Amino acid sequence: MEFKVVWNKRVEKQVQRLPYRIQLLFFTLVNDIMRTGAIQKKWKNFSSLGGNKYHCHLTYDWVACWEWEKGTVTIEVYYAGSRENAPY
């Protein structure tokens, strides 16, 4: 089953401000989410935030957060940026 990953314009701007190598990691994570779903246990720094929210540290300083309703194929990224400003 393939999943659809979406994000809004605010997240698009956040991604554009990431350093290039972090953008590559972000899009690698997005590809993995598209192929296998929101639960990404193969990523070393993945964890659940409770409920239907998840996050993964791309590096020590950078993080991506997303949410997924079980039973759906759409996963929404709601944050991509610095660890200090992460909404959790």
Secondary structure, 3 states (H helix, E strand, C coil): CCCEEEECHHHHHHHHHCCHHHHHHHHHHHHHHHHHCCCCCCCCCEEEEECCEEEEECCCCEEEEEEECCCCCEEEEEEEEEHHHCCC
